[in-house]
Amino acid sequence: MKRHSRSESMGNVPENDIDKIEQSAAKGNAKIKRGKISLIKQYLVDYSANSNLHGLKYIGEKERTSVEKIFWLFMFTCCVILCAGLIRKVWLKWNESPVIVSFAENSTPVWQIPYPAVTVCFETKAQQTKFNFTKYYHLYNNASTVGNLTDEERNLFEDVSLVCDDHLAPAGGRKFSLGNDTVENLKQVLPNVTEVFLGCKWKDIPRDSCSDLFSPILTEEGLCYTFNTMGAEELFRTENLNTDYDYLEYSNRSQTWSLENGYPPNTPLETYPHRGTGYGAKAGLVFLLRAKQVDLDYLCRGPVQGFKILLHNPAELPRLSQQYFRSPLSQEVVVAVKPKMMTTSEGLKPYNPIGRQCYFPSERYLKYFKVYTQANCEMECLTKFTYARCGCVHFGMPHGPEMQVCNAGSVGCIKQAQMELVTVEIQSGLEKETNDNDTLGEARRVAAECKCLPACTSIEYEAETSQADYDWKAIFKAFNLPIDEEDKDLLYARVMIFFKEAQFITSRRSELYGQTDFLANCGGLLGLFMGFSILSVAEIIYFLTLRLFCLFWKRQQSKKRNVLKHNALSPTNGQLKDLHIY
């Protein structure tokens, strides 16, 4: 018998046999691919047959015709697309307008909120008997007489012009000044509290002195007097303010009220800030104002004389240059106050402030104010914007020690900055290039950081006013009381401020769609269109993870068993050698 080597036997294999081997290998690969496709198809059929989603089981059933399967596949796809579109609308509504403002279920009694802070400013900024502003205005603006004024007179005129109408401030005056000098000059010529207030009553109880109720406060209007405003240590961050002069007197009374939490439960009736205890004139504030005709100045503030009054939140610094009502001379003004309060539910805290359109106290830090309100934020923003634009600020604006105080020569810039701050966003969109003016670019950056949204808890006071003539001389004559010659020049004005009603309705910011509402809406749509539920999610996760893992594990076990079986049935090495022996 002739023995052939293994190499010879392999080398002499006919080409037809090689082609057959390659074809069989290709068929084997095709079978493997078909096996994988068949496995995936079987897996999908298994899911569709066992899924609880509507319509899927008809797609995977073998007894269904192709037309039926295409119909149910089309219907299922349409339901998925339509449901996705509706869920998107629900998502946009939840994301873009998550807040709804509604009325509270119960009314709020007025004793739960503070009585409004009342700030009074005299329209005459300089008493003519102390400093004749009209006289010095003509002397200052006359080229032949301006040289005769002393430095003290010129500086005093420029300081007083800061609180008069803007067009009266001399453009050629000082651009900057020392704030404490300006404030002291204004205090010298303005009437003090005893000269302005003749008598006061609080809750129908006369006070010996109005200085017990009203304290001086520095505003954009100059020196004014305020009632029921929080003390300087509670309102300002005094560590960041300039120390040249005080904006508000420090209070020696303990303050228990806060804007967010209100009065603590066990707070006594008499506290500070004062709270309302009822409604009507007997439960309010009454004060009598006076002025002498000889002291009236019709140039500084124009032909309308009397007093400006503003009702505001006790935690806000008043801005009487923006909003107020008048108390004319020889008139009695009756003010019926109606509070407006807005609260916010705790469920809105996780939302973005822009989405809910308000700030909680811990979300917004103010450099000069301890209490965040929209008015305080706007005041601080105006300070920073004016400083960036003009290099100085008005003395009535809270500012830091590094900021200079503007004087008469900068009044035009201050006025322009106030107007620009309102329209800065529009200007930014119209004027793309800001490199020509560095101060404008810096001011726009400051304005962009403002974003003074309302506080999530806010209180406003709406005033309904009525007035009538106040003829004090007729009263004196009726009671046969003598009138001194020096008193004939006096003019009086009486103001009565009280709550209109004992209770009011509070507005409340709350969730339009909470997480539960959003989930319920989405679940309702998914259940309506597809029969989808939480178990459907669990089912999908099961088929993508545990079921898939188990199938692969079974295949691996089957392969191992086949290999062992094949090895058991295959010939030994010796037997393989004998196969090459002819």
C-alpha positions in Angstrom: 0.0 0.0 0.0 1.4 3.4 -0.9 1.6 6.0 1.9 1.0 9.6 0.9 2.0 12.6 3.0 -0.7 15.0 4.3 0.8 17.9 2.4 0.6 16.0 -0.8 -2.9 15.0 -0.3 -3.9 18.6 0.3 -1.9 19.9 -2.6 -3.5 17.5 -5.0 -7.1 18.5 -4.2 -9.0 19.2 -7.5 -10.1 22.8 -8.2 -13.8 21.7 -8.3 -13.5 20.5 -4.7 -12.0 23.8 -3.7 -14.9 25.6 -5.2 -17.3 23.4 -3.5 -15.6 24.1 -0.2 -15.8 27.8 -0.7 -19.5 27.6 -1.7 -20.2 25.6 1.4 -18.4 28.1 3.5 -20.4 31.0 1.9 -23.6 29.0 2.5 -22.6 28.6 6.1 -22.1 32.4 6.5 -25.4 33.1 4.9 -27.1 30.6 7.2 -25.5 32.4 10.2 -26.8 35.8 8.9 -30.2 34.3 8.3 -30.0 32.9 11.8 -29.3 36.3 13.3 -32.1 38.0 11.3 -34.4 35.2 12.2 -33.5 35.6 15.9 -34.2 39.3 15.8 -37.4 38.8 14.0 -38.4 36.1 16.5 -37.5 38.5 19.3 -39.7 41.3 17.9 -42.6 38.9 17.3 -42.2 37.7 20.9 -42.4 41.3 22.2 -45.4 42.3 20.0 -47.3 39.1 21.0 -46.8 39.7 24.7 -46.9 43.6 24.8 -49.9 45.2 26.3 -49.7 48.1 23.8 -52.8 48.3 21.6 -52.3 47.1 18.0 -48.8 45.6 18.3 -50.0 42.0 18.7 -51.7 42.1 15.3 -48.4 43.0 13.6 -46.6 40.0 15.0 -49.2 37.3 14.5 -48.3 34.7 11.8 -51.9 34.1 10.7 -52.4 37.8 9.8 -52.0 38.7 6.1 -49.5 41.3 5.0 -52.3 43.9 4.3 -53.6 43.5 7.9 -50.1 43.9 9.3 -49.4 47.0 7.2 -52.8 48.5 8.3 -52.0 48.0 12.0 -48.4 49.2 11.6 -49.7 52.4 9.9 -52.3 53.0 12.7 -49.8 52.4 15.4 -47.3 54.8 13.8 -50.0 57.5 13.4 -51.0 57.1 17.1 -47.4 57.4 18.2 -46.8 60.6 16.1 -50.1 62.2 17.2 -49.5 61.4 20.9 -46.0 62.7 20.7 -47.3 66.0 19.2 -49.8 66.5 22.0 -47.3 65.6 24.7 -45.0 68.2 23.2 -47.7 70.9 23.6 -48.2 69.9 27.2 -44.5 70.1 27.8 -44.2 73.6 26.2 -47.1 74.8 28.4 -45.5 73.4 31.5 -42.1 74.7 30.6 -43.0 78.2 29.4 -45.9 79.2 31.6 -45.8 77.1 34.7 -47.3 79.8 36.9 -50.9 80.8 37.4 -52.1 83.7 39.5 -55.3 83.2 41.4 -57.1 84.6 44.4 -56.5 83.0 47.8 -59.4 80.9 49.2 -59.7 83.1 52.4 -59.5 86.8 52.9 -56.7 88.4 54.9 -57.3 90.8 57.8 -55.4 94.0 57.7 -53.8 93.4 61.2 -51.7 90.7 59.6 -49.8 93.2 57.4 -48.0 96.4 58.3 -49.6 99.8 58.0 -48.2 101.5 54.9 -45.1 103.6 55.3 -46.0 107.2 54.6 -43.3 109.6 53.2 -44.0 113.3 53.0 -41.9 115.8 51.0 -42.3 119.6 51.0 -42.5 121.1 47.5 -40.5 124.1 48.6 -36.9 122.9 48.8 -35.5 126.1 50.3 -37.4 128.5 52.6 -37.2 131.9 51.1 -36.5 133.5 54.5 -33.4 131.2 54.8 -32.2 131.1 51.2 -33.9 133.0 48.3 -33.4 130.5 45.5 -35.3 132.7 42.9 -33.0 135.7 43.7 -29.8 133.7 43.4 -31.0 132.0 40.3 -31.1 135.3 38.5 -27.8 136.5 40.0 -26.1 133.2 39.0 -27.4 133.3 35.4 -26.5 137.0 34.9 -23.0 137.5 33.5 -22.7 140.9 35.2 -23.7 139.7 38.7 -22.4 136.1 38.9 -18.9 137.4 39.8 -20.3 139.1 42.9 -21.4 135.8 44.4 -19.2 134.2 47.0 -18.0 130.6 46.7 -20.4 129.7 49.6 -23.4 131.3 47.8 -22.5 129.7 44.5 -22.1 126.3 46.0 -25.3 126.6 48.0 -27.3 127.5 44.9 -25.8 124.6 42.9 -26.6 122.2 45.8 -30.3 123.4 46.0 -30.7 123.1 42.2 -30.1 119.3 42.6 -33.6 119.0 44.1 -35.3 121.5 41.8 -36.5 121.0 38.3 -33.8 119.6 36.1 -33.6 122.5 33.6 -32.8 124.9 36.5 -29.4 123.2 37.3 -26.5 125.2 35.7 -24.7 123.1 33.2 -21.5 125.0 33.9 -21.6 124.2 37.7 -19.5 121.7 39.6 -19.7 118.2 38.2 -18.8 116.6 41.5 -19.0 117.6 45.2 -18.6 116.2 48.7 -21.8 114.4 49.6 -21.8 115.4 53.2 -21.3 119.2 52.3 -24.3 119.0 49.9 -26.5 117.3 52.4 -25.6 119.8 55.2 -26.4 122.7 52.9 -29.8 121.3 52.0 -30.6 120.7 55.7 -29.8 124.3 56.5 -32.4 125.7 54.1 -35.1 123.0 54.2 -37.9 123.2 56.9 -37.4 120.7 59.8 -40.1 118.4 61.2 -41.4 120.9 63.8 -41.8 123.6 61.2 -43.7 121.3 58.8 -45.9 119.2 61.2 -48.2 121.0 63.5 -50.0 118.0 65.0 -50.4 114.2 64.5 -52.8 111.5 65.6 -52.2 107.8 65.4 -55.2 105.5 65.9 -57.2 108.5 67.1 -54.7 109.3 69.9 -53.0 112.7 69.7 -49.2 112.8 69.9 -47.3 115.5 71.8 -44.7 115.7 69.0 -44.8 114.4 65.4 -41.2 113.6 65.7 -42.2 110.5 67.6 -43.9 109.2 64.4 -42.0 110.9 61.6 -38.3 110.7 61.1 -36.1 112.4 58.4 -35.2 110.4 55.3 -32.9 111.4 52.5 -34.4 110.8 49.0 -34.0 112.1 45.4 -36.3 114.9 46.5 -34.0 116.0 49.2 -34.8 115.7 52.9 -38.3 114.3 53.5 -40.1 112.7 56.5 -41.3 109.2 56.8 -43.6 107.2 59.0 -43.5 103.4 59.7 -40.4 102.8 57.5 -37.9 100.1 58.7 -34.8 101.4 60.4 -31.5 101.9 58.6 -29.9 98.8 60.2 -32.8 96.6 59.0 -33.2 98.2 55.5 -29.6 98.8 54.4 -26.4 96.9 54.3 -24.6 99.6 56.1 -21.2 98.0 55.7 -21.4 98.7 51.9 -22.8 102.2 52.1 -20.8 105.4 52.3 -20.4 106.8 55.8 -20.4 110.5 54.9 -24.0 111.0 55.8 -27.1 108.9 56.8 -30.0 108.2 54.5 -32.3 107.2 57.3 -32.1 107.4 61.1 -31.2 104.3 63.0 -34.3 102.9 64.8 -34.1 102.1 68.6 -37.2 99.9 68.3 -37.0 96.1 67.7 -38.5 95.1 64.4 -40.4 91.8 64.3 -41.9 91.9 60.8 -40.3 90.5 57.6 -41.6 90.7 54.1 -41.5 87.0 53.4 -42.7 85.7 56.8 -44.8 88.6 58.1 -45.4 89.0 61.8 -44.5 86.0 64.1 -47.6 84.3 65.6 -47.1 85.7 69.1 -46.3 89.3 68.1 -48.2 91.9 70.2 -50.6 94.3 68.7 -48.3 97.3 69.3 -45.1 96.5 67.4 -42.9 97.9 64.7 -43.5 98.4 61.9 -47.0 99.4 63.1 -49.7 97.1 62.0 -53.3 98.0 61.1 -55.8 97.3 63.8 -59.0 98.1 61.9 -60.4 100.3 59.2 -61.9 103.8 59.0 -60.6 107.2 60.0 -60.5 106.3 63.7 -57.9 103.6 63.1 -55.6 105.5 60.9 -53.0 108.3 60.7 -54.0 112.0 60.7 -51.4 114.8 60.5 -51.6 118.6 60.0 -49.1 120.3 57.7 -48.3 124.0 57.5 -46.3 126.4 55.5 -45.8 130.2 55.4 -46.6 132.0 52.2 -43.4 134.1 52.6 -41.4 130.9 52.4 -43.0 129.5 49.2 -40.7 129.3 46.2 -42.5 129.2 42.8 -39.3 128.8 40.7 -37.7 125.7 42.0 -40.7 123.4 41.7 -43.1 125.4 39.6 -46.5 126.9 40.3 -48.0 124.0 42.3 -47.2 124.2 46.0 -48.0 121.8 48.8 -46.7 118.4 49.7 -45.9 115.1 47.9 -47.0 112.0 49.7 -46.2 108.3 48.9 -47.5 105.2 50.5 -45.1 102.3 50.2 -43.8 99.0 51.6 -42.0 99.6 54.9 -39.1 97.6 53.5 -38.6 99.9 50.5 -36.7 103.2 50.0 -39.3 105.7 48.6 -38.8 107.3 45.2 -41.1 110.3 45.2 -39.7 111.5 41.9 -41.5 108.6 40.2 -44.9 108.3 41.9 -46.8 110.2 44.6 -50.1 112.0 45.2 -50.4 115.6 46.2 -51.6 117.3 49.3 -52.3 120.9 48.3 -52.2 123.8 50.7 -55.5 124.9 52.2 -57.0 121.4 51.4 -57.9 118.3 53.4 -57.0 115.1 51.7 -58.7 111.8 52.7 -56.9 108.7 51.6 -58.6 105.3 51.7 -56.0 102.6 51.4 -56.6 99.2 49.8 -53.7 96.7 50.1 -52.6 94.5 47.3 -50.6 91.4 48.4 -49.0 88.7 46.3 -47.7 85.4 47.8 -46.0 82.5 46.1 -46.5 78.8 46.9 -43.5 76.7 48.1 -44.0 74.4 45.1 -42.6 77.1 42.8 -39.2 77.2 44.6 -37.6 74.6 42.3 -38.5 76.6 39.2 -36.3 79.1 37.5 -37.0 82.7 38.7 -37.5 83.8 35.0 -40.1 81.1 34.6 -42.0 82.0 37.8 -41.4 85.7 37.3 -40.3 86.5 40.8 -37.4 86.2 43.3 -37.4 84.6 46.7 -35.3 86.6 49.2 -32.4 84.0 49.2 -32.2 84.1 45.4 -31.2 87.7 44.8 -28.5 89.6 46.6 -28.6 93.4 46.7 -25.4 95.2 47.6 -27.0 98.1 49.4 -30.3 96.7 50.6 -30.9 93.8 53.0 -34.5 93.3 51.8 -35.1 92.4 48.1 -38.0 94.2 46.5 -38.5 95.3 42.9 -38.3 99.0 43.9 -35.0 98.5 45.9 -33.5 96.5 43.0 -34.4 99.2 40.5 -32.9 101.9 42.8 -29.7 100.0 43.1 -29.6 99.3 39.4 -30.1 103.0 38.7 -27.2 103.8 41.0 -24.9 101.4 39.2 -26.1 102.5 35.8 -25.7 106.2 36.6 -22.2 105.7 38.0 -21.2 103.7 34.9 -22.6 106.4 32.6 -21.7 109.6 34.5 -18.9 108.6 36.9 -20.9 109.9 39.8 -24.3 109.4 41.5 -27.1 111.5 42.9 -26.7 112.1 46.6 -30.1 110.6 47.3 -29.1 107.2 45.7 -27.6 104.7 48.1 -24.0 104.2 47.0 -20.6 102.9 48.1 -17.7 104.9 49.5 -15.8 104.6 46.2 -18.5 106.5 44.2 -18.4 110.3 43.7 -21.5 112.4 44.3 -22.8 114.4 41.3 -23.5 118.1 41.4 -25.3 120.6 39.2 -22.9 120.1 36.2 -23.9 116.4 36.0 -27.7 116.8 36.3 -28.1 116.5 32.6 -26.1 113.2 32.5 -28.2 111.9 35.5 -31.4 112.7 33.6 -30.1 111.1 30.4 -29.0 108.0 32.3 -32.5 107.5 33.8 -34.0 107.7 30.3 -31.4 105.3 28.8 -31.9 102.7 31.5 -35.5 102.3 30.4 -34.7 101.9 26.7 -31.2 100.3 27.0 -32.5 96.9 25.7 -34.0 98.6 22.6 -30.8 100.6 22.0 -28.7 97.5 22.3 -30.7 95.8 19.6 -30.5 98.9 17.3 -26.9 99.9 17.9 -24.6 96.9 17.3 -21.3 98.8 17.7 -20.6 100.1 21.2 -16.8 100.5 20.9 -17.1 104.2 20.2 -18.4 104.9 23.8 -16.9 102.8 26.5 -19.2 104.2 29.2 -22.3 103.3 27.2 -21.0 99.7 26.7 -20.3 99.3 30.5 -23.7 100.9 31.3 -25.4 98.4 29.1 -23.6 95.5 30.8 -24.8 96.8 34.1 -28.4 97.2 32.8 -28.3 93.6 31.5 -27.5 92.3 34.9 -30.4 94.1 36.6 -33.4 92.0 35.7 -35.4 93.4 38.6 -38.3 90.9 38.8 -40.9 91.4 41.6 -40.4 89.7 45.0 -42.3 86.5 45.4 -44.0 88.1 48.4 -44.9 91.7 47.7 -47.2 94.3 49.3 -48.5 97.4 47.5 -50.9 100.0 48.7 -53.5 101.6 46.4 -54.8 105.0 47.5 -58.2 106.4 46.8 -58.1 110.1 47.5 -60.7 112.8 47.9 -60.2 116.4 49.0 -62.1 119.5 50.1 -61.2 123.0 51.2 -59.6 123.5 54.6 -60.5 126.9 55.9 -58.8 127.2 59.2 -59.5 130.9 59.7 -63.2 130.2 59.5 -62.9 127.7 62.4 -61.0 130.3 64.5 -63.7 132.9 63.8 -66.5 130.4 64.6 -64.9 129.8 68.0 -64.1 133.4 68.5 -60.4 132.6 68.7 -57.9 135.4 68.0 -55.5 135.2 65.1 -52.1 136.7 65.5 -50.7 138.8 62.7 -47.8 136.5 62.1 -50.2 133.5 61.8 -52.3 135.2 59.1 -49.5 134.2 56.6 -49.8 130.5 57.5 -51.4 127.9 55.1 -52.5 124.5 56.4 -53.1 121.1 54.9 -54.7 118.1 56.7 -54.2 114.5 55.6 -56.1 111.4 56.8 -54.9 107.9 55.9 -56.7 104.7 56.8 -57.6 101.3 55.6 -60.7 101.2 53.5 -61.8 97.7 54.6 -61.1 95.4 57.4 -60.1 92.5 55.1 -58.7 92.1 51.6 -58.2 89.3 49.1 -54.7 88.2 48.6 -53.4 87.0 45.2 -51.4 83.8 45.0 -48.8 82.5 42.6 -49.0 78.8 42.2 -48.2 75.9 39.9 -50.2 75.7 36.7 -48.8 72.2 36.1 -46.9 70.4 38.8 -44.9 67.3 38.2 -47.9 65.2 39.1 -50.2 67.1 36.8 -47.7 66.9 33.9 -47.3 63.1 34.5 -51.1 62.7 34.7 -51.6 64.6 31.4 -48.9 62.6 29.6 -50.2 59.3 31.0 -53.7 60.2 29.9 -52.6 60.9 26.4 -50.5 57.7 26.2 -53.3 55.6 27.6 -55.8 57.1 25.2 -53.8 56.6 22.1 -51.7 53.5 22.8 -52.9 51.9 26.0 -49.5 52.8 27.5 -48.9 52.5 31.3 -46.0 52.3 33.8 -46.0 48.5 33.3 -45.4 49.2 29.6 -42.2 50.9 30.5 -41.2 48.0 32.7 -42.0 45.7 29.9 -39.8 47.6 27.4 -36.9 47.6 30.0 -37.4 43.9 30.5 -37.2 43.1 26.8 -34.2 45.3 26.3 -32.2 44.1 29.3 -33.2 41.0 31.3 -35.0 39.1 28.4 -32.1 39.9 26.0 -29.5 38.7 28.5 -31.4 35.5 29.1 -31.6 34.7 25.4 -27.9 35.3 24.9 -27.2 33.2 28.0 -29.3 30.3 26.6 -27.5 30.5 23.2 -24.1 30.3 24.9 -25.2 27.3 26.9 -26.6 25.7 23.7 -23.3 26.3 21.9 -21.3 24.8 24.8 -23.5 21.7 24.7 -23.1 21.3 20.9 -19.3 21.6 21.2 -19.2 18.9 23.9 -21.4 16.7 21.8 -19.3 17.3 18.7 -16.1 16.5 20.5 -17.6 13.3 21.9 -18.6 12.1 18.4 -15.4 13.3 16.5 -12.5 10.8 15.7 -9.2 10.8 17.6 -5.9 12.1 16.2 -4.7 8.6 15.4 -7.8 7.9 13.4 -7.3 11.2 11.5 -3.9 10.0 10.4 -5.3 6.7 9.3 -7.7 8.5 7.0 -4.7 9.5 4.8 -3.5 5.9 4.3 -4.7 4.3 1.2 
